[in-house]
Amino acid sequence: MSSLLLAVQSTVPNTGTELNFSGTIIIIASSILALLIIPRVIRYPHVGPKMPLPFPSAFNNPSVGAFLAAMSTGHIVGIGAVLGLTNLGII
């Protein structure tokens, strides 16, 4: 191990965060919500190969690009929600 990494390790404070699954549930919920909304509001959700999803009519049968856009948006919103709720002390 590099001596530079060992020197930095002693100065990094312990934040006391442990793995909890409440943040995971929030990110999954926000990603599913984004998957329900985003393919309906983007201009061309059906251009390109279709994503093989269960219940394609519920998700508006999005293409791979629309699916990736929805998942990216869901993760960004979910991470913001988790960080905000953590700072408020709710999680």
Phi and psi in radians as a Rosetta constraint file:
Dihedral C 1 N 2 CA 2 C 2 CIRCULARHARMONIC -1.220 0.35
Dihedral N 2 CA 2 C 2 N 3 CIRCULARHARMONIC 2.504 0.35
Dihedral C 2 N 3 CA 3 C 3 CIRCULARHARMONIC -1.193 0.35
Dihedral N 3 CA 3 C 3 N 4 CIRCULARHARMONIC -0.467 0.35
Dihedral C 3 N 4 CA 4 C 4 CIRCULARHARMONIC -1.140 0.35
Dihedral N 4 CA 4 C 4 N 5 CIRCULARHARMONIC -0.726 0.35
Dihedral C 4 N 5 CA 5 C 5 CIRCULARHARMONIC -1.139 0.35
Dihedral N 5 CA 5 C 5 N 6 CIRCULARHARMONIC -0.672 0.35
Dihedral C 5 N 6 CA 6 C 6 CIRCULARHARMONIC -1.166 0.35
Dihedral N 6 CA 6 C 6 N 7 CIRCULARHARMONIC -0.611 0.35
Dihedral C 6 N 7 CA 7 C 7 CIRCULARHARMONIC -1.193 0.35
Dihedral N 7 CA 7 C 7 N 8 CIRCULARHARMONIC -0.662 0.35
Dihedral C 7 N 8 CA 8 C 8 CIRCULARHARMONIC -1.283 0.35
Dihedral N 8 CA 8 C 8 N 9 CIRCULARHARMONIC -0.568 0.35
Dihedral C 8 N 9 CA 9 C 9 CIRCULARHARMONIC -1.055 0.35
Dihedral N 9 CA 9 C 9 N 10 CIRCULARHARMONIC -0.622 0.35
Dihedral C 9 N 10 CA 10 C 10 CIRCULARHARMONIC -1.292 0.35
Dihedral N 10 CA 10 C 10 N 11 CIRCULARHARMONIC -0.337 0.35
Dihedral C 10 N 11 CA 11 C 11 CIRCULARHARMONIC -1.656 0.35
Dihedral N 11 CA 11 C 11 N 12 CIRCULARHARMONIC -0.175 0.35
Dihedral C 11 N 12 CA 12 C 12 CIRCULARHARMONIC -1.413 0.35
Dihedral N 12 CA 12 C 12 N 13 CIRCULARHARMONIC 2.124 0.35
Dihedral C 12 N 13 CA 13 C 13 CIRCULARHARMONIC -1.263 0.35
Dihedral N 13 CA 13 C 13 N 14 CIRCULARHARMONIC 2.643 0.35
Dihedral C 13 N 14 CA 14 C 14 CIRCULARHARMONIC -1.428 0.35
Dihedral N 14 CA 14 C 14 N 15 CIRCULARHARMONIC 2.045 0.35
Dihedral C 14 N 15 CA 15 C 15 CIRCULARHARMONIC -1.437 0.35
Dihedral N 15 CA 15 C 15 N 16 CIRCULARHARMONIC -0.246 0.35
Dihedral C 15 N 16 CA 16 C 16 CIRCULARHARMONIC 1.352 0.35
Dihedral N 16 CA 16 C 16 N 17 CIRCULARHARMONIC 0.210 0.35
Dihedral C 16 N 17 CA 17 C 17 CIRCULARHARMONIC -1.456 0.35
Dihedral N 17 CA 17 C 17 N 18 CIRCULARHARMONIC 2.393 0.35
Dihedral C 17 N 18 CA 18 C 18 CIRCULARHARMONIC -2.115 0.35
Dihedral N 18 CA 18 C 18 N 19 CIRCULARHARMONIC 2.909 0.35
Dihedral C 18 N 19 CA 19 C 19 CIRCULARHARMONIC -1.221 0.35
Dihedral N 19 CA 19 C 19 N 20 CIRCULARHARMONIC 2.102 0.35
Dihedral C 19 N 20 CA 20 C 20 CIRCULARHARMONIC -2.300 0.35
Dihedral N 20 CA 20 C 20 N 21 CIRCULARHARMONIC 2.642 0.35
Dihedral C 20 N 21 CA 21 C 21 CIRCULARHARMONIC -1.650 0.35
Dihedral N 21 CA 21 C 21 N 22 CIRCULARHARMONIC 0.087 0.35
Dihedral C 21 N 22 CA 22 C 22 CIRCULARHARMONIC -1.219 0.35
Dihedral N 22 CA 22 C 22 N 23 CIRCULARHARMONIC -0.608 0.35
Dihedral C 22 N 23 CA 23 C 23 CIRCULARHARMONIC -1.180 0.35
Dihedral N 23 CA 23 C 23 N 24 CIRCULARHARMONIC -0.613 0.35
Dihedral C 23 N 24 CA 24 C 24 CIRCULARHARMONIC -1.109 0.35
Dihedral N 24 CA 24 C 24 N 25 CIRCULARHARMONIC -0.750 0.35
Dihedral C 24 N 25 CA 25 C 25 CIRCULARHARMONIC -1.121 0.35
Dihedral N 25 CA 25 C 25 N 26 CIRCULARHARMONIC -0.679 0.35
Dihedral C 25 N 26 CA 26 C 26 CIRCULARHARMONIC -1.163 0.35
Dihedral N 26 CA 26 C 26 N 27 CIRCULARHARMONIC -0.729 0.35
Dihedral C 26 N 27 CA 27 C 27 CIRCULARHARMONIC -1.196 0.35
Dihedral N 27 CA 27 C 27 N 28 CIRCULARHARMONIC -0.688 0.35
Dihedral C 27 N 28 CA 28 C 28 CIRCULARHARMONIC -1.119 0.35
Dihedral N 28 CA 28 C 28 N 29 CIRCULARHARMONIC -0.757 0.35
Dihedral C 28 N 29 CA 29 C 29 CIRCULARHARMONIC -1.122 0.35
Dihedral N 29 CA 29 C 29 N 30 CIRCULARHARMONIC -0.734 0.35
Dihedral C 29 N 30 CA 30 C 30 CIRCULARHARMONIC -1.214 0.35
Dihedral N 30 CA 30 C 30 N 31 CIRCULARHARMONIC -0.565 0.35
Dihedral C 30 N 31 CA 31 C 31 CIRCULARHARMONIC -1.199 0.35
Dihedral N 31 CA 31 C 31 N 32 CIRCULARHARMONIC -0.711 0.35
Dihedral C 31 N 32 CA 32 C 32 CIRCULARHARMONIC -1.176 0.35
Dihedral N 32 CA 32 C 32 N 33 CIRCULARHARMONIC -0.700 0.35
Dihedral C 32 N 33 CA 33 C 33 CIRCULARHARMONIC -1.095 0.35
Dihedral N 33 CA 33 C 33 N 34 CIRCULARHARMONIC -0.723 0.35
Dihedral C 33 N 34 CA 34 C 34 CIRCULARHARMONIC -1.144 0.35
Dihedral N 34 CA 34 C 34 N 35 CIRCULARHARMONIC -0.629 0.35
Dihedral C 34 N 35 CA 35 C 35 CIRCULARHARMONIC -1.179 0.35
Dihedral N 35 CA 35 C 35 N 36 CIRCULARHARMONIC -0.493 0.35
Dihedral C 35 N 36 CA 36 C 36 CIRCULARHARMONIC -1.358 0.35
Dihedral N 36 CA 36 C 36 N 37 CIRCULARHARMONIC -0.534 0.35
Dihedral C 36 N 37 CA 37 C 37 CIRCULARHARMONIC -1.674 0.35
Dihedral N 37 CA 37 C 37 N 38 CIRCULARHARMONIC -0.844 0.35
Dihedral C 37 N 38 CA 38 C 38 CIRCULARHARMONIC -1.032 0.35
Dihedral N 38 CA 38 C 38 N 39 CIRCULARHARMONIC -0.806 0.35
Dihedral C 38 N 39 CA 39 C 39 CIRCULARHARMONIC -1.102 0.35
Dihedral N 39 CA 39 C 39 N 40 CIRCULARHARMONIC -0.287 0.35
Dihedral C 39 N 40 CA 40 C 40 CIRCULARHARMONIC -1.528 0.35
Dihedral N 40 CA 40 C 40 N 41 CIRCULARHARMONIC -0.333 0.35
Dihedral C 40 N 41 CA 41 C 41 CIRCULARHARMONIC -1.908 0.35
Dihedral N 41 CA 41 C 41 N 42 CIRCULARHARMONIC -0.224 0.35
Dihedral C 41 N 42 CA 42 C 42 CIRCULARHARMONIC -1.404 0.35
Dihedral N 42 CA 42 C 42 N 43 CIRCULARHARMONIC 2.776 0.35
Dihedral C 42 N 43 CA 43 C 43 CIRCULARHARMONIC -1.218 0.35
Dihedral N 43 CA 43 C 43 N 44 CIRCULARHARMONIC -0.832 0.35
Dihedral C 43 N 44 CA 44 C 44 CIRCULARHARMONIC -2.165 0.35
Dihedral N 44 CA 44 C 44 N 45 CIRCULARHARMONIC 1.375 0.35
Dihedral C 44 N 45 CA 45 C 45 CIRCULARHARMONIC -1.373 0.35
Dihedral N 45 CA 45 C 45 N 46 CIRCULARHARMONIC -0.177 0.35
Dihedral C 45 N 46 CA 46 C 46 CIRCULARHARMONIC -1.950 0.35
Dihedral N 46 CA 46 C 46 N 47 CIRCULARHARMONIC 0.234 0.35
Dihedral C 46 N 47 CA 47 C 47 CIRCULARHARMONIC -1.500 0.35
Dihedral N 47 CA 47 C 47 N 48 CIRCULARHARMONIC 2.168 0.35
Dihedral C 47 N 48 CA 48 C 48 CIRCULARHARMONIC 1.830 0.35
Dihedral N 48 CA 48 C 48 N 49 CIRCULARHARMONIC -3.076 0.35
Dihedral C 48 N 49 CA 49 C 49 CIRCULARHARMONIC -1.164 0.35
Dihedral N 49 CA 49 C 49 N 50 CIRCULARHARMONIC 2.515 0.35
Dihedral C 49 N 50 CA 50 C 50 CIRCULARHARMONIC -1.397 0.35
Dihedral N 50 CA 50 C 50 N 51 CIRCULARHARMONIC 2.577 0.35
Dihedral C 50 N 51 CA 51 C 51 CIRCULARHARMONIC -1.480 0.35
Dihedral N 51 CA 51 C 51 N 52 CIRCULARHARMONIC 2.219 0.35
Dihedral C 51 N 52 CA 52 C 52 CIRCULARHARMONIC -1.380 0.35
Dihedral N 52 CA 52 C 52 N 53 CIRCULARHARMONIC 1.479 0.35
Dihedral C 52 N 53 CA 53 C 53 CIRCULARHARMONIC -1.798 0.35
Dihedral N 53 CA 53 C 53 N 54 CIRCULARHARMONIC 2.625 0.35
Dihedral C 53 N 54 CA 54 C 54 CIRCULARHARMONIC -1.238 0.35
Dihedral N 54 CA 54 C 54 N 55 CIRCULARHARMONIC 2.601 0.35
Dihedral C 54 N 55 CA 55 C 55 CIRCULARHARMONIC 0.947 0.35
Dihedral N 55 CA 55 C 55 N 56 CIRCULARHARMONIC 1.087 0.35
Dihedral C 55 N 56 CA 56 C 56 CIRCULARHARMONIC -1.081 0.35
Dihedral N 56 CA 56 C 56 N 57 CIRCULARHARMONIC -0.493 0.35
Dihedral C 56 N 57 CA 57 C 57 CIRCULARHARMONIC -1.255 0.35
Dihedral N 57 CA 57 C 57 N 58 CIRCULARHARMONIC -0.521 0.35
Dihedral C 57 N 58 CA 58 C 58 CIRCULARHARMONIC -1.212 0.35
Dihedral N 58 CA 58 C 58 N 59 CIRCULARHARMONIC -0.562 0.35
Dihedral C 58 N 59 CA 59 C 59 CIRCULARHARMONIC -1.723 0.35
Dihedral N 59 CA 59 C 59 N 60 CIRCULARHARMONIC 0.163 0.35
Dihedral C 59 N 60 CA 60 C 60 CIRCULARHARMONIC 1.169 0.35
Dihedral N 60 CA 60 C 60 N 61 CIRCULARHARMONIC 0.402 0.35
Dihedral C 60 N 61 CA 61 C 61 CIRCULARHARMONIC 0.816 0.35
Dihedral N 61 CA 61 C 61 N 62 CIRCULARHARMONIC 1.088 0.35
Dihedral C 61 N 62 CA 62 C 62 CIRCULARHARMONIC -1.329 0.35
Dihedral N 62 CA 62 C 62 N 63 CIRCULARHARMONIC 2.774 0.35
Dihedral C 62 N 63 CA 63 C 63 CIRCULARHARMONIC -1.384 0.35
Dihedral N 63 CA 63 C 63 N 64 CIRCULARHARMONIC 3.059 0.35
Dihedral C 63 N 64 CA 64 C 64 CIRCULARHARMONIC -1.103 0.35
Dihedral N 64 CA 64 C 64 N 65 CIRCULARHARMONIC -0.692 0.35
Dihedral C 64 N 65 CA 65 C 65 CIRCULARHARMONIC -1.117 0.35
Dihedral N 65 CA 65 C 65 N 66 CIRCULARHARMONIC -0.736 0.35
Dihedral C 65 N 66 CA 66 C 66 CIRCULARHARMONIC -1.169 0.35
Dihedral N 66 CA 66 C 66 N 67 CIRCULARHARMONIC -0.644 0.35
Dihedral C 66 N 67 CA 67 C 67 CIRCULARHARMONIC -1.106 0.35
Dihedral N 67 CA 67 C 67 N 68 CIRCULARHARMONIC -0.806 0.35
Dihedral C 67 N 68 CA 68 C 68 CIRCULARHARMONIC -1.125 0.35
Dihedral N 68 CA 68 C 68 N 69 CIRCULARHARMONIC -0.658 0.35
Dihedral C 68 N 69 CA 69 C 69 CIRCULARHARMONIC -1.131 0.35
Dihedral N 69 CA 69 C 69 N 70 CIRCULARHARMONIC -0.721 0.35
Dihedral C 69 N 70 CA 70 C 70 CIRCULARHARMONIC -1.160 0.35
Dihedral N 70 CA 70 C 70 N 71 CIRCULARHARMONIC -0.735 0.35
Dihedral C 70 N 71 CA 71 C 71 CIRCULARHARMONIC -1.174 0.35
Dihedral N 71 CA 71 C 71 N 72 CIRCULARHARMONIC -0.672 0.35
Dihedral C 71 N 72 CA 72 C 72 CIRCULARHARMONIC -1.117 0.35
Dihedral N 72 CA 72 C 72 N 73 CIRCULARHARMONIC -0.786 0.35
Dihedral C 72 N 73 CA 73 C 73 CIRCULARHARMONIC -1.111 0.35
Dihedral N 73 CA 73 C 73 N 74 CIRCULARHARMONIC -0.733 0.35
Dihedral C 73 N 74 CA 74 C 74 CIRCULARHARMONIC -1.086 0.35
Dihedral N 74 CA 74 C 74 N 75 CIRCULARHARMONIC -0.705 0.35
Dihedral C 74 N 75 CA 75 C 75 CIRCULARHARMONIC -1.200 0.35
Dihedral N 75 CA 75 C 75 N 76 CIRCULARHARMONIC -0.696 0.35
Dihedral C 75 N 76 CA 76 C 76 CIRCULARHARMONIC -1.125 0.35
Dihedral N 76 CA 76 C 76 N 77 CIRCULARHARMONIC -0.787 0.35
Dihedral C 76 N 77 CA 77 C 77 CIRCULARHARMONIC -1.145 0.35
Dihedral N 77 CA 77 C 77 N 78 CIRCULARHARMONIC -0.722 0.35
Dihedral C 77 N 78 CA 78 C 78 CIRCULARHARMONIC -1.128 0.35
Dihedral N 78 CA 78 C 78 N 79 CIRCULARHARMONIC -0.727 0.35
Dihedral C 78 N 79 CA 79 C 79 CIRCULARHARMONIC -1.153 0.35
Dihedral N 79 CA 79 C 79 N 80 CIRCULARHARMONIC -0.689 0.35
Dihedral C 79 N 80 CA 80 C 80 CIRCULARHARMONIC -1.090 0.35
Dihedral N 80 CA 80 C 80 N 81 CIRCULARHARMONIC -0.703 0.35
Dihedral C 80 N 81 CA 81 C 81 CIRCULARHARMONIC -1.158 0.35
Dihedral N 81 CA 81 C 81 N 82 CIRCULARHARMONIC -0.733 0.35
Dihedral C 81 N 82 CA 82 C 82 CIRCULARHARMONIC -1.137 0.35
Dihedral N 82 CA 82 C 82 N 83 CIRCULARHARMONIC -0.779 0.35
Dihedral C 82 N 83 CA 83 C 83 CIRCULARHARMONIC -1.130 0.35
Dihedral N 83 CA 83 C 83 N 84 CIRCULARHARMONIC -0.711 0.35
Dihedral C 83 N 84 CA 84 C 84 CIRCULARHARMONIC -1.136 0.35
Dihedral N 84 CA 84 C 84 N 85 CIRCULARHARMONIC -0.784 0.35
Dihedral C 84 N 85 CA 85 C 85 CIRCULARHARMONIC -1.191 0.35
Dihedral N 85 CA 85 C 85 N 86 CIRCULARHARMONIC -0.550 0.35
Dihedral C 85 N 86 CA 86 C 86 CIRCULARHARMONIC -1.195 0.35
Dihedral N 86 CA 86 C 86 N 87 CIRCULARHARMONIC -0.716 0.35
Dihedral C 86 N 87 CA 87 C 87 CIRCULARHARMONIC -1.183 0.35
Dihedral N 87 CA 87 C 87 N 88 CIRCULARHARMONIC -0.531 0.35
Dihedral C 87 N 88 CA 88 C 88 CIRCULARHARMONIC -1.370 0.35
Dihedral N 88 CA 88 C 88 N 89 CIRCULARHARMONIC -0.226 0.35
Dihedral C 88 N 89 CA 89 C 89 CIRCULARHARMONIC 1.498 0.35
Dihedral N 89 CA 89 C 89 N 90 CIRCULARHARMONIC 0.217 0.35
Dihedral C 89 N 90 CA 90 C 90 CIRCULARHARMONIC -1.368 0.35
Dihedral N 90 CA 90 C 90 N 91 CIRCULARHARMONIC -0.655 0.35
